[in-house]
Amino acid sequence: MSTAIPDDIRRTRDEADCLYTGAEVAAACDRMAHAITARLRDANPLLLVTMTGGLVPAGLLLSRLDFPLQVDYIHLTRYGQVTQGGAIEWRKRPPASIAQRTVLIVDDLLDHGLTLAAADEACRQAGALEVLTAVLVVKQIEHRPGLPRVDFHALETPDRYLFGAGMDYKTYWRNCAGIYAVKGL
C-alpha cells in the first residue's frame, strides 16, 4: 500500500478559497465561547464532542470556557471518505452519564442538520435534561431537512464544500487553521 499523499489532496488545498483565516476563526471562537459561558456557567454541563469533525472546534472552545464542565464524545458519521452525505452510521452513542444533565453537543458545522438532529435525538432519548448545540460554522442553506438551527455558532459561510478547523476533505486537511472552500464543490 502506498503511503504517498494523493495528488488531488494537495491540489485541493492549493486551489481552495480561504473563507476565514486562522486569526478570524480564533476571534469568532472567542465570541462564541463568551455566549456559551453566559448561558452555561452555572449549569454543570457535559460537553459532548462529535467525532471526528467536532474535535478541533471543541479544542478551540475548551480553553475559552471558564466554568466547570465535563467532556465526553459521540461518534456518528454520514460522510466517511466521500464528499456526499449518506445514511447515518453510529460508532459511539451518548453515554449513560448524560441522564438529567445539560448537554452541549459540539460539532464542526451545520449544513443539512441530519447528523446534529440524530445526535440531539439520541441525547434526549438517553435522558438529557436539556440539549444545546454549538458549531463552528453554519452554512447558509434555505431549507434544512434536519436540525434547522443551532444554539451557538461562530461563523457563517455560503453552501460550499468546506475543510479546515476540523472539517475535512476526504479525511484530510482537518488541521488547517483557517476555513477553506473547495473549488467546484
C-alpha angles and dihedrals in degrees: 000000000000119000093196117121109249114253093236091059094059092039092052092057093044093052099038125113114242105226096175130013122226090257091053091049091051093050091049090050089053090055094046092048090052091054092046092048092051090052102039108027092110099031101086089226131192110225107214113198118206109222132257105359095040093055097087097039089049090049090051091050104041098072090045095055107088101192137077115282140148127229133216134146146231127202123211130142144187098180117043107166097339132087097227122072120240136172118333113260117196116212098165124011126207114292122249088245091080093075110122092359134119105245127201111197111205119199138158102249149352111227115140091352097227097122094044091047090054091047092048092049093047090052092049091048089050089058105261112170092216132000121206128176133216127183134176094225136027113198115219099245120156099212122028116192091200131035104356098206144358130232095234134019136165105205144010128219139178116265098276133127105272136196137176133061090057099324116109143211108215088334093308134102099033084128097066110115093216132053118254136188120219115238111246097010 
